[in-house]
Amino acid sequence: ARLLKRICETRIGTVTLTKDSADRFFLSMQLASDESFVKVSKATHGHVGIDLNTDNFLTDSEGNIVPNPRYYRTIKGKLAKEQRILSRRQQRAKKEHRSLRDSKNYQKQRLLVAKLHAKVMNQRHNFLQQISTALIKNHDLVVAEELRSKNLLKNHALALSISDVGWRTFLGMLAYKAKLYGRQFITINPKNTTQTCRDCGFVMGTNGTDKLTLDDRNWTCPNCGIHHIRD
């Protein structure tokens, strides 16, 4: 009876039906209700800072590490092979003056390639949803660095890893879920965050010290002696 009452109180706004490149249909509805669809979670009195990186997906301030699943890299070889076949079928159809829409072999291969892309997207999306929900539900405050992925993507050696990991999507999930569950999510300027001692505030590169390089993953503060893991 309670469930039926809840359904009756929910108002349906716009309804949208879409079809993606993998020939999948999706129905989305905009719903409204006088009551919240999600109950605000009880306070956990916990807070956590997270560092996003390419070696591991993230490392938090409690020392927990979430491995990077690298979904795209797992099918990179197969995808490249299928895309070459798709390209050959496209060229053949053009040479024979046939429309790609009417070329059954081309359309069959196009669908196969689209499904491979969709599989990776679904895996990554599910992974990001699970991690972001766990962080928000288990902490009152989550802190992360502001992303500057456009600058990072200029580094061709890291571009594939950065595109595959989905950092910006992940931070967007943390932001809207924090509001949904009554939590707080903030981002901070990343400048010198891994060069600064968390205990005494000493910054490497000052007072005659050298700045840490990307190869320096562990360091000891020369001022107070505290050992740090940069991730």
C-alpha positions in Angstrom: 0.0 0.0 0.0 2.8 2.4 0.9 4.6 1.6 -2.4 1.4 2.2 -4.4 0.8 5.5 -2.6 4.4 6.5 -3.5 3.9 5.6 -7.2 0.6 7.6 -7.3 2.4 10.7 -5.8 5.2 10.6 -8.4 4.5 12.8 -11.4 5.9 12.0 -14.8 7.2 14.9 -16.9 9.0 14.5 -20.2 9.6 11.0 -21.6 12.5 10.5 -24.1 13.2 7.5 -26.3 16.7 7.3 -27.8 18.7 4.9 -29.9 22.5 4.8 -29.8 25.1 3.7 -32.4 25.0 0.1 -31.1 21.3 -0.1 -31.9 20.3 -0.1 -28.2 17.1 1.7 -27.2 16.9 3.8 -24.0 13.8 5.2 -22.3 14.4 8.1 -19.9 11.7 9.8 -17.8 11.7 13.0 -15.8 10.0 12.4 -12.5 8.8 14.8 -9.8 7.6 14.1 -6.3 7.0 16.1 -3.1 9.2 13.7 -1.3 12.8 13.1 -2.0 13.6 9.9 -4.0 16.7 9.4 -1.9 16.9 9.5 1.9 19.7 11.6 3.3 22.2 9.3 4.9 23.2 9.5 8.6 26.4 11.4 9.4 29.5 9.2 9.4 31.8 11.8 11.0 34.4 10.6 8.5 36.4 12.6 5.9 38.7 11.5 3.1 41.0 13.0 0.5 41.6 11.3 -2.8 44.4 11.5 -5.3 43.6 10.4 -8.9 46.5 9.0 -10.9 47.1 6.7 -13.9 49.0 3.9 -12.2 46.2 3.3 -9.8 42.7 4.8 -10.3 42.9 6.5 -6.9 44.7 6.5 -3.6 42.9 7.9 -0.5 44.2 9.6 2.6 43.6 6.4 4.6 46.1 4.5 2.4 43.5 2.6 0.4 44.3 2.0 -3.3 41.7 1.4 -6.0 43.4 -0.3 -9.1 42.9 1.2 -12.5 40.8 -1.4 -14.5 42.0 0.0 -17.9 38.9 -1.2 -19.7 39.9 0.3 -23.1 43.3 -1.2 -23.1 41.9 -4.7 -22.7 40.1 -4.5 -26.0 42.4 -2.1 -27.8 43.9 -4.8 -30.1 40.5 -6.4 -31.0 39.0 -3.0 -31.6 41.8 -2.0 -33.9 41.4 -5.2 -35.9 37.6 -4.7 -36.3 38.0 -1.1 -37.2 40.4 -2.0 -40.0 37.8 -4.5 -41.4 35.2 -1.7 -41.1 37.5 0.7 -43.1 38.1 -1.9 -45.8 34.3 -2.5 -46.2 33.7 1.2 -46.4 36.3 1.6 -49.1 34.9 -1.4 -51.0 31.3 0.0 -50.9 32.5 3.4 -52.2 34.5 1.8 -55.0 31.4 -0.1 -56.0 29.3 3.1 -55.7 27.0 1.6 -53.1 25.5 3.5 -50.3 26.9 2.6 -46.9 23.3 2.6 -45.5 22.5 -0.2 -48.0 25.8 -2.2 -47.6 24.9 -5.1 -45.3 28.5 -6.1 -44.6 29.5 -2.6 -43.7 26.5 -2.1 -41.4 27.1 -5.5 -39.7 30.7 -4.5 -39.0 29.8 -1.0 -37.9 27.4 -2.5 -35.4 30.1 -4.8 -34.1 32.6 -1.9 -33.6 29.9 0.2 -31.9 29.1 -2.7 -29.5 32.8 -2.9 -28.5 32.8 0.8 -27.7 29.5 0.5 -25.8 30.9 -2.4 -23.7 33.9 -0.4 -22.6 31.7 2.6 -21.8 29.3 0.5 -19.8 32.1 -1.1 -17.8 33.8 2.2 -17.0 30.4 3.8 -16.1 29.5 1.0 -13.7 33.0 1.1 -12.1 32.8 4.9 -11.6 29.3 4.7 -10.2 30.2 2.1 -7.6 33.4 3.9 -6.4 31.7 7.3 -6.2 28.7 6.0 -4.3 30.9 4.2 -1.8 33.0 7.3 -1.1 30.0 9.6 -0.7 28.0 7.2 1.5 30.9 6.4 3.8 32.2 9.9 4.4 30.7 13.3 5.3 33.5 15.1 3.5 35.3 14.1 0.3 38.2 16.3 -1.0 39.9 16.0 -4.4 42.2 18.0 -6.6 40.8 20.2 -9.4 41.3 18.5 -12.7 43.2 20.1 -15.5 42.8 17.2 -17.9 43.1 19.4 -21.1 46.6 20.3 -20.2 47.4 16.7 -19.2 46.1 15.4 -22.5 48.8 17.4 -24.3 51.2 14.8 -22.9 50.8 12.1 -25.6 52.5 9.5 -23.4 49.7 9.9 -20.9 46.8 10.9 -23.2 45.4 7.3 -23.6 45.6 6.5 -19.9 43.9 9.8 -19.0 41.1 9.3 -21.5 40.5 5.7 -20.5 40.2 6.4 -16.7 37.3 8.8 -16.8 38.4 11.3 -14.1 36.1 14.2 -15.0 33.1 11.9 -15.2 34.0 10.5 -11.8 34.3 14.0 -10.1 31.0 15.0 -11.6 29.4 11.9 -10.0 30.9 12.8 -6.6 29.5 16.3 -6.9 25.9 15.4 -7.7 25.8 12.4 -5.3 27.1 14.7 -2.4 24.1 16.9 -2.9 21.8 13.8 -3.2 23.0 12.2 0.1 23.6 15.4 2.1 27.4 15.1 2.0 30.1 17.7 1.1 32.4 17.4 -1.8 35.1 20.0 -2.5 38.0 20.4 -5.0 41.2 22.2 -4.2 44.0 23.8 -6.3 46.5 21.0 -7.1 49.5 23.4 -7.0 52.3 21.9 -4.8 49.9 19.4 -3.1 52.4 16.6 -3.5 55.4 18.9 -2.8 54.0 20.0 0.6 54.5 18.2 3.9 51.1 17.4 5.5 52.5 17.8 9.0 54.6 20.9 9.0 53.7 22.5 5.7 57.2 22.6 4.3 57.3 22.9 0.5 59.9 21.2 -1.5 61.9 23.5 -3.8 62.2 26.1 -1.0 65.0 26.8 1.5 67.6 25.3 -0.8 65.8 22.0 -1.5 65.0 20.6 -5.0 61.5 20.1 -6.2 60.3 16.5 -6.5 60.2 15.0 -10.0 57.6 12.6 -11.4 60.0 9.8 -10.6 60.1 10.7 -6.9 57.1 8.6 -5.6 58.3 8.6 -2.0 60.0 11.4 0.0 60.9 12.4 3.5 60.3 15.9 4.7 63.7 17.6 5.3 62.2 19.8 8.0 60.3 17.4 10.2 61.3 14.0 8.9 57.9 12.7 8.1 57.8 10.1 5.3 55.4 10.6 2.4 54.0 8.5 -0.4 53.1 11.0 -3.2 50.1 9.1 -4.5 
